[in-house]
Amino acid sequence: MKINTWFGTLEIDSTGEILESLFLSKDIRELALHSLSLRDSKSDLPPEGFDLKNAAIKSGFVNSPAAYYSLLHEVTLEAAKLQVSGALTPDQRIIQAVEALDDINETTNALSERLSEWYGGYFPESGLGGEDLALFIVKYGSRENVGSEDPLYSKARNSMGAKLEPADEILLIGFAENVCSLYERRRQIEAYIENSMELVAPNLKLIAGPMLGARLISLAGSLKKLAEFPSSTIQVIGASKALFKHLRARAPSPKHGIIYSHPLINTAPWWVRGKVARAVASKLSLAARIDFYSGEIEPSIMEKLEAKVLQIRTLNPRPPQKRQESGAKPKKRRRK
């Protein structure tokens, strides 16, 4: 009988004696990959109670129990590393990038506001904010360094702000450089997400755009889970607070979650947004399934979606009229 072990293949008889052996090399990575393949295939595994340690020593693969356990320990660690690295699939990398982008956005906004308040005491008339202000500070530092060719030259000369001391100027320039680097890093992550979505979920990118598609994958947990969601779930994904409020307090049910940022939804008249959101969610569900199961690009999905939305808007050109409430019926007098 042939059995597969983590260190090679053995031919044994009915009593368990080794008749023939074919060993793998003692390369740790090769042994780890072979062990993982055995776990997945589960073919010709050793029978219950078979002593692999004694078999490895008798067959000559190792010469002592200490050598067996030492090699097995290294192979087990390498197999664990391979499993961890393999768990970070392309869609998981997109999720990590989305979460990193959210962290950078939060940090960038907070630091930009701080920079604006700080520099506003020295040049309140600048009217700049965010990255524009950070670039201005990096370029000029003090408003006194603004050249005559700059549009803000006259405002800088007549500013009512305080004088910027050299030590404060150095500190502000360094702070502004850090803010600029965060804006640049954000652009790099956005470009990474866009390129990754083109490879991992091209149909989802086509329907939702790279950022919305990536956020849908992130909220679902993976592209596989998103593909398993019904369209009704995709329609309200990201609106958990409104959904729970609806379930608990009988509030109106949410018509859309984060897919509201889709241009076909947020540009639609308010009275058809629910219908448009259902149409968009249906195509997003279909796109996610195609991306996960086949990966083939289907340009017709977007064409059908646009046609469906046009049909919805054509059939509902005006908002629905409110029903006139009938007057309350007078109460019957009770006879005495």
C-alpha positions as CSV (number, residue, x, y, z in Angstrom):
1,M,0.0,0.0,0.0
2,K,1.3,3.5,-0.9
3,I,1.0,6.3,1.6
4,N,1.9,10.0,1.3
5,T,3.8,11.6,4.2
6,W,5.1,15.1,4.7
7,F,8.6,13.9,3.9
8,G,7.9,11.7,0.9
9,T,6.1,8.5,-0.4
10,L,6.3,5.1,1.4
11,E,5.3,1.7,0.2
12,I,4.2,-0.5,3.1
13,D,2.8,-4.0,3.5
14,S,-0.2,-5.1,5.5
15,T,1.9,-5.3,8.7
16,G,3.2,-1.7,8.3
17,E,6.7,-2.7,7.2
18,I,8.3,-0.3,4.8
19,L,9.0,-1.9,1.4
20,E,10.1,1.1,-0.6
21,S,10.6,4.8,0.0
22,L,10.8,7.9,-2.2
23,F,11.9,11.0,-0.2
24,L,11.6,14.7,-1.0
25,S,14.7,16.9,-0.6
26,K,15.1,18.4,2.9
27,D,14.4,21.9,1.5
28,I,12.1,23.5,4.1
29,R,9.9,25.4,1.6
30,E,9.4,22.4,-0.6
31,L,8.4,20.2,2.3
32,A,6.0,22.9,3.6
33,L,4.3,23.2,0.2
34,H,4.1,19.4,0.0
35,S,2.5,19.3,3.4
36,L,-0.1,21.9,2.5
37,S,-0.9,20.0,-0.7
38,L,-1.5,16.8,1.3
39,R,-3.9,18.7,3.6
40,D,-5.9,19.8,0.6
41,S,-5.9,16.6,-1.4
42,K,-6.2,14.1,1.5
43,S,-5.2,11.3,-0.8
44,D,-3.3,8.1,0.3
45,L,-2.8,9.5,3.8
46,P,-1.2,7.2,6.5
47,P,-3.6,4.9,8.3
48,E,-4.7,5.8,11.8
49,G,-2.1,5.0,14.4
50,F,0.8,4.9,11.9
51,D,4.0,6.2,13.5
52,L,5.6,8.7,11.1
53,K,8.6,9.3,13.3
54,N,9.6,5.7,13.4
55,A,9.0,5.4,9.7
56,A,11.2,8.4,8.9
57,I,14.0,6.9,11.0
58,K,13.7,3.3,9.7
59,S,13.6,4.4,6.1
60,G,16.7,6.6,6.6
61,F,15.1,10.0,6.0
62,V,16.5,11.2,9.4
63,N,18.8,9.4,11.9
64,S,17.2,10.3,15.2
65,P,14.0,11.5,16.9
66,A,15.6,14.9,17.6
67,A,16.4,15.4,14.0
68,Y,12.9,14.4,13.0
69,Y,11.2,16.8,15.4
70,S,13.6,19.6,14.6
71,L,12.9,19.4,10.8
72,L,9.2,18.9,11.4
73,H,9.2,22.1,13.5
74,E,10.8,24.2,10.8
75,V,8.5,22.7,8.1
76,T,5.4,23.5,10.3
77,L,6.5,27.1,10.8
78,E,7.2,27.6,7.1
79,A,3.7,26.1,6.3
80,A,2.1,28.5,8.7
81,K,3.9,31.4,7.0
82,L,2.8,30.3,3.6
83,Q,-0.8,30.0,4.8
84,V,-0.7,33.6,6.3
85,S,0.8,35.0,3.1
86,G,-1.7,33.1,0.9
87,A,-4.6,34.4,3.0
88,L,-4.0,37.9,1.7
89,T,-5.8,37.5,-1.5
90,P,-6.1,40.3,-4.1
91,D,-9.5,41.4,-2.8
92,Q,-8.1,41.4,0.7
93,R,-5.3,43.7,-0.4
94,I,-8.0,46.0,-1.8
95,I,-9.8,46.0,1.6
96,Q,-6.5,46.8,3.4
97,A,-5.9,49.7,0.9
98,V,-9.5,51.1,1.5
99,E,-9.0,51.0,5.2
100,A,-5.6,52.6,4.9
101,L,-7.2,55.3,2.7
102,D,-9.9,56.0,5.3
103,D,-7.2,56.4,8.0
104,I,-5.1,58.7,5.8
105,N,-8.2,60.8,5.0
106,E,-9.1,61.2,8.7
107,T,-5.5,62.1,9.6
108,T,-5.1,64.4,6.6
109,N,-8.3,66.3,7.4
110,A,-7.4,66.8,11.0
111,L,-3.8,68.0,10.3
112,S,-5.0,70.3,7.5
113,E,-7.5,71.9,9.8
114,R,-4.8,72.4,12.4
115,L,-2.4,73.8,9.8
116,S,-5.1,76.2,8.6
117,E,-5.9,77.5,12.2
118,W,-2.2,77.8,12.9
119,Y,-1.2,79.7,9.8
120,G,-4.4,81.7,9.8
121,G,-3.0,83.8,12.6
122,Y,-0.2,84.9,10.4
123,F,-2.0,85.3,7.1
124,P,-5.8,85.2,7.6
125,E,-6.6,86.7,4.2
126,S,-5.0,83.9,2.2
127,G,-8.3,82.1,1.7
128,L,-6.4,78.9,1.2
129,G,-7.0,75.5,2.8
130,G,-6.1,71.8,2.5
131,E,-3.4,70.9,0.1
132,D,-3.3,74.4,-1.5
133,L,-2.4,76.0,1.8
134,A,0.2,73.3,2.6
135,L,1.9,73.8,-0.8
136,F,1.8,77.6,-0.3
137,I,3.5,77.3,3.1
138,V,6.2,74.9,1.8
139,K,6.9,77.3,-1.1
140,Y,7.0,80.7,0.8
141,G,6.9,80.1,4.5
142,S,6.3,83.6,5.8
143,R,3.9,85.8,3.8
144,E,6.8,88.3,3.5
145,N,8.4,85.9,1.0
146,V,5.5,85.9,-1.4
147,G,6.7,87.2,-4.8
148,S,5.1,89.9,-6.9
149,E,4.1,87.3,-9.5
150,D,1.8,85.5,-7.1
151,P,-1.9,86.4,-7.0
152,L,-1.8,86.7,-3.3
153,Y,1.1,89.2,-3.3
154,S,-1.1,92.3,-2.5
155,K,-3.0,90.5,0.3
156,A,0.3,89.3,1.7
157,R,1.7,92.8,1.8
158,N,-1.4,94.3,3.4
159,S,-2.2,91.4,5.8
160,M,-3.3,92.1,9.3
161,G,-1.8,88.9,10.5
162,A,1.0,88.6,13.1
163,K,4.6,88.4,12.1
164,L,5.9,84.9,11.6
165,E,9.1,84.4,13.6
166,P,12.0,82.3,12.0
167,A,11.6,79.4,14.5
168,D,7.9,79.2,13.9
169,E,8.4,79.4,10.1
170,I,10.7,76.4,10.2
171,L,8.2,74.4,12.2
172,L,5.3,75.4,10.0
173,I,7.1,74.5,6.8
174,G,8.0,71.1,8.2
175,F,4.4,70.5,9.3
176,A,3.2,71.6,5.8
177,E,5.6,69.2,4.2
178,N,4.1,66.3,6.2
179,V,0.6,67.3,5.2
180,C,1.7,67.4,1.5
181,S,3.2,63.9,1.8
182,L,-0.1,62.6,3.2
183,Y,-2.0,64.1,0.2
184,E,0.5,62.4,-2.1
185,R,0.2,59.1,-0.3
186,R,-3.6,59.3,-0.7
187,R,-3.2,59.7,-4.4
188,Q,-0.9,56.7,-4.6
189,I,-3.4,54.5,-2.7
190,E,-6.3,55.7,-4.8
191,A,-4.3,54.8,-8.0
192,Y,-3.4,51.4,-6.4
193,I,-7.1,50.7,-5.7
194,E,-8.1,51.7,-9.2
195,N,-5.5,49.4,-10.8
196,S,-6.3,46.5,-8.5
197,M,-10.1,46.8,-9.2
198,E,-9.3,46.6,-12.9
199,L,-7.6,43.2,-12.3
200,V,-9.8,41.8,-9.5
201,A,-13.3,43.1,-10.3
202,P,-13.4,44.8,-13.7
203,N,-17.2,44.5,-14.0
204,L,-17.8,45.9,-10.6
205,K,-15.5,48.8,-11.4
206,L,-17.4,49.4,-14.7
207,I,-20.7,49.7,-12.9
208,A,-19.7,51.3,-9.6
209,G,-16.4,53.0,-10.3
210,P,-13.2,51.9,-8.6
211,M,-13.7,53.6,-5.2
212,L,-17.4,52.6,-4.7
213,G,-16.7,49.1,-5.9
214,A,-13.7,48.8,-3.5
215,R,-15.8,50.0,-0.6
216,L,-18.5,47.5,-1.4
217,I,-15.9,44.7,-1.3
218,S,-14.6,46.1,2.0
219,L,-18.0,46.3,3.7
220,A,-18.9,42.8,2.5
221,G,-15.6,41.3,3.7
222,S,-14.5,39.9,0.4
223,L,-15.5,39.7,-3.3
224,K,-16.8,36.2,-2.6
225,K,-19.2,37.4,0.1
226,L,-20.3,40.3,-2.0
227,A,-21.1,37.9,-4.9
228,E,-23.2,35.9,-2.5
229,F,-25.2,38.9,-1.3
230,P,-28.7,39.4,-2.8
231,S,-29.2,42.7,-4.5
232,S,-31.5,43.8,-1.7
233,T,-28.6,43.6,0.7
234,I,-26.2,45.4,-1.6
235,Q,-28.8,48.1,-2.0
236,V,-28.7,49.0,1.7
237,I,-25.1,48.0,2.6
238,G,-23.5,50.7,4.6
239,A,-26.9,51.9,6.0
240,S,-26.9,49.7,9.1
241,K,-28.0,52.5,11.5
242,A,-31.0,53.4,9.4
243,L,-31.9,49.7,8.9
244,F,-31.8,49.0,12.6
245,K,-33.8,52.1,13.4
246,H,-36.4,50.9,10.8
247,L,-36.5,47.4,12.4
248,R,-36.7,48.7,16.0
249,A,-38.7,51.9,15.8
250,R,-40.7,51.4,12.7
251,A,-38.9,54.2,10.9
252,P,-39.0,54.4,7.1
253,S,-36.8,51.6,5.6
254,P,-33.6,52.9,3.9
255,K,-33.7,53.0,0.1
256,H,-29.9,53.0,-0.3
257,G,-26.7,52.7,1.6
258,I,-23.3,53.8,0.2
259,I,-24.4,53.2,-3.3
260,Y,-26.1,56.6,-3.0
261,S,-22.8,58.0,-4.2
262,H,-23.4,56.4,-7.6
263,P,-24.1,59.2,-10.1
264,L,-27.2,57.4,-11.5
265,I,-28.7,57.5,-8.0
266,N,-27.7,60.8,-6.5
267,T,-28.6,62.7,-9.7
268,A,-32.0,61.0,-10.0
269,P,-35.2,62.9,-8.8
270,W,-36.1,62.0,-5.3
271,W,-39.3,60.2,-6.2
272,V,-37.4,57.6,-8.3
273,R,-34.2,57.1,-6.3
274,G,-35.6,54.0,-4.6
275,K,-36.4,52.4,-8.0
276,V,-33.0,53.5,-9.5
277,A,-31.2,52.2,-6.4
278,R,-32.8,48.8,-6.9
279,A,-31.8,48.7,-10.5
280,V,-28.2,49.7,-9.7
281,A,-28.0,47.1,-6.8
282,S,-29.2,44.4,-9.1
283,K,-26.5,45.1,-11.7
284,L,-23.8,45.4,-9.0
285,S,-24.8,42.0,-7.7
286,L,-24.6,40.5,-11.2
287,A,-21.2,42.2,-11.8
288,A,-19.8,40.9,-8.5
289,R,-20.8,37.3,-9.4
290,I,-19.3,37.5,-12.9
291,D,-16.1,38.9,-11.5
292,F,-15.8,36.2,-8.8
293,Y,-16.9,33.2,-10.9
294,S,-15.6,33.9,-14.4
295,G,-13.7,37.2,-14.4
296,E,-14.9,38.0,-18.0
297,I,-15.7,41.6,-18.8
298,E,-19.3,42.2,-19.8
299,P,-19.7,45.8,-21.1
300,S,-23.4,45.2,-21.8
301,I,-24.2,45.3,-18.1
302,M,-23.6,49.1,-18.0
303,E,-25.6,49.6,-21.2
304,K,-28.6,47.6,-19.8
305,L,-28.4,49.5,-16.5
306,E,-28.4,52.9,-18.2
307,A,-31.4,51.8,-20.4
308,K,-33.3,50.6,-17.3
309,V,-32.7,53.9,-15.4
310,L,-33.8,55.9,-18.4
311,Q,-37.0,53.8,-18.5
312,I,-37.6,54.4,-14.8
313,R,-37.2,58.2,-15.2
314,T,-39.3,58.2,-18.4
315,L,-42.2,56.4,-16.8
316,N,-42.0,58.6,-13.7
317,P,-41.5,62.2,-15.0
318,R,-43.3,63.9,-12.1
319,P,-43.5,63.2,-8.3
320,P,-46.5,61.3,-7.1
321,Q,-49.5,63.3,-5.9
322,K,-50.3,63.2,-2.2
323,R,-53.5,61.5,-1.4
324,Q,-56.1,63.9,0.1
325,E,-57.0,62.9,3.6
326,S,-60.8,62.4,4.0
327,G,-62.4,64.3,6.9
328,A,-62.8,62.6,10.2
329,K,-66.2,61.1,10.7
330,P,-68.2,62.6,13.6
331,K,-68.5,60.4,16.6
332,K,-71.9,58.9,17.4
333,R,-73.5,60.3,20.5
334,R,-74.1,57.7,23.2
335,R,-77.7,57.4,24.2
336,K,-78.4,58.0,27.8
